[in-house]
Amino acid sequence: MITKILAATAPEGGEQPNPLIPADYDIIWSSVIFVILLTFFWFKVLPGFKNMLDERAKAIEGRLAEAEEAQKAAEHRTALVMAEQEKLKSEASSIREDARSEGAQILAELKDQAAQDAERLTELTKSSLSAERDSAARALQGEIGALAIELASRIVGEKLKDDKVANKVVDDFISELEGKKASK
C-alpha cells in the first residue's frame, strides 16, 4: 500500500524524491517567516528582556552595596560598642580601686580615732581614779586625824582643844605613816 502511494506521487522521470527533504517552496516560506520572527524577537522582545535583566542586575548590585554598607556600619558600631565596653570596664576597675583605697583610708582613720578615743578614755579614767584616790586619801586623812586625836586624847587623858596643835599632830602622824609606806 505504501508503494502504491509512492508510485502515484512519483514524478514521471522515475526518480523518487527523498521524503525527508521538504519541497523548495516550504523551505523558502519557512525561512521568510523565521527571519520575520527573528527580527521581531531581536528588536522587540530581546531588548525588553535585556532591560529587565539589567534592572534586576542593578537592583541586586544596589542591594549588595547597601548590604555591604550596612555590614560596615554594623562592624563600626560593634567596634564602638566594644571600645565603650572596654572604657567602662577600665572606669569600673578604677572606681573599684578608688573605693578600696578610700575604704582603707576610712578604716585607718576610724582606727586612729578609736585609738585616740581609747587613749582619751584611759586618761579620763586615770584622772578620775586619781581624783577619787586623792579624795579618798583626804577623807581618810580626816578620819585618821580624828581617830588619832581621839586616841591621843584618851592616851594623854585630856582632849586637845587647840585645833592648830591638833592639826599639827595629825599632819606629823600622816607624814610619818607616808614615810613608813614609802620605805616599804
C-alpha positions in Angstrom: 0.0 0.0 0.0 2.8 2.4 0.7 4.4 1.5 -2.5 1.2 2.4 -4.4 1.1 5.8 -2.7 4.7 6.4 -3.5 4.2 5.3 -7.1 1.2 7.7 -7.5 3.1 10.6 -6.2 6.3 9.8 -8.0 7.4 12.2 -10.8 7.4 11.0 -14.3 11.0 10.6 -14.7 11.0 7.7 -12.4 13.1 9.2 -9.7 11.6 9.1 -6.3 12.1 12.2 -4.1 13.5 11.9 -0.7 10.6 12.1 1.8 12.9 13.7 4.5 13.7 16.7 2.4 10.8 19.3 2.2 9.9 20.9 -1.1 11.6 24.1 -2.2 8.6 26.4 -1.6 8.3 25.1 2.0 11.9 25.9 2.7 11.6 29.4 1.2 8.4 30.3 3.1 9.7 28.8 6.3 12.9 30.9 6.0 10.9 34.1 5.4 8.7 33.5 8.4 11.8 32.6 10.5 13.6 35.8 9.5 10.4 37.9 10.3 10.1 36.2 13.7 13.8 36.5 14.4 13.7 40.2 13.6 10.6 40.7 15.8 12.2 39.0 18.7 15.6 40.7 18.1 14.2 44.2 18.1 11.1 44.0 20.3 11.3 41.1 22.8 15.1 40.8 23.4 15.6 44.5 24.4 12.8 44.2 26.9 14.5 41.1 28.4 17.8 42.9 28.4 16.4 45.9 30.1 14.6 43.7 32.6 17.8 41.7 33.3 19.9 45.0 33.5 17.4 46.4 36.0 17.5 43.2 38.1 21.3 43.3 38.0 21.3 46.9 39.0 18.8 46.2 41.8 20.9 43.3 43.0 24.1 45.3 42.9 22.4 48.2 44.7 21.1 45.8 47.4 24.6 44.2 47.7 26.1 47.7 48.0 23.5 48.6 50.7 24.2 45.3 52.5 27.9 45.9 52.4 27.4 49.5 53.8 25.1 48.1 56.4 27.7 45.4 57.3 30.4 48.1 57.5 28.2 50.3 59.7 27.4 47.3 61.9 31.1 46.5 62.2 31.8 50.1 63.0 29.1 50.2 65.6 30.3 46.9 67.0 33.8 48.3 67.3 32.4 51.4 69.0 30.4 49.3 71.4 33.5 47.2 72.2 35.6 50.2 72.8 32.9 51.7 75.0 32.7 48.5 77.0 36.5 48.4 77.4 36.4 52.0 78.6 33.5 51.3 81.0 35.4 48.2 82.3 38.5 50.2 83.0 36.5 53.0 84.5 34.7 50.5 86.7 38.0 49.0 87.7 39.4 52.4 88.6 36.3 53.2 90.6 36.6 49.9 92.5 40.3 50.6 93.2 39.4 54.1 94.4 36.7 52.7 96.6 39.1 50.2 98.1 41.7 52.8 98.8 39.1 55.2 100.3 37.7 52.3 102.4 41.2 51.5 103.6 41.8 55.2 104.4 38.5 55.5 106.2 39.3 52.3 108.1 42.7 53.7 109.1 41.0 57.0 110.2 38.5 55.1 112.2 41.2 53.0 113.8 43.1 56.2 114.7 40.0 57.8 116.0 39.2 54.7 118.1 42.8 54.7 119.4 42.5 58.4 120.3 39.1 57.8 122.0 40.5 54.9 123.9 43.5 56.9 124.9 41.3 59.8 126.0 39.0 57.5 127.9 42.1 55.9 129.5 43.4 59.4 130.5 40.0 60.4 131.7 39.7 57.2 133.8 43.1 57.7 135.2 42.4 61.2 136.1 39.1 60.2 137.6 40.7 57.4 139.6 43.4 59.8 140.7 40.8 62.3 141.8 38.9 59.6 143.6 42.1 58.3 145.2 43.0 61.8 146.3 39.5 62.4 147.6 39.6 59.1 149.5 43.0 59.9 150.8 41.8 63.3 152.1 38.7 61.6 153.7 40.9 59.0 155.2 43.4 61.6 156.4 40.5 63.5 158.1 39.2 60.3 159.7 42.7 59.2 160.7 43.3 62.6 162.1 40.1 62.5 164.1 40.9 59.0 165.3 44.4 60.0 166.1 43.2 62.9 168.1 40.7 60.7 169.9 43.3 58.1 170.6 45.8 60.8 171.7 43.1 62.3 173.9 42.4 59.0 175.6 46.1 58.2 176.0 47.0 61.6 177.3 43.8 61.8 179.2 42.8 65.1 178.1 41.3 66.4 175.0 43.3 68.5 172.7 41.4 71.7 172.4 43.6 73.7 170.2 42.9 73.0 166.6 46.3 74.2 165.4 48.1 71.8 167.7 45.7 69.0 166.7 46.2 69.6 163.0 50.0 69.7 163.5 49.9 66.4 165.4 47.7 64.8 162.6 49.9 66.1 159.9 53.0 64.8 161.6 51.3 61.4 162.1 50.3 61.2 158.5 53.7 62.2 157.2 55.2 59.6 159.5 52.8 57.0 158.0 53.6 58.0 154.5 57.3 57.8 155.3 56.9 54.3 156.5 54.8 53.4 153.5 57.4 54.9 151.1 60.2 53.0 152.8 58.5 49.6 152.4 
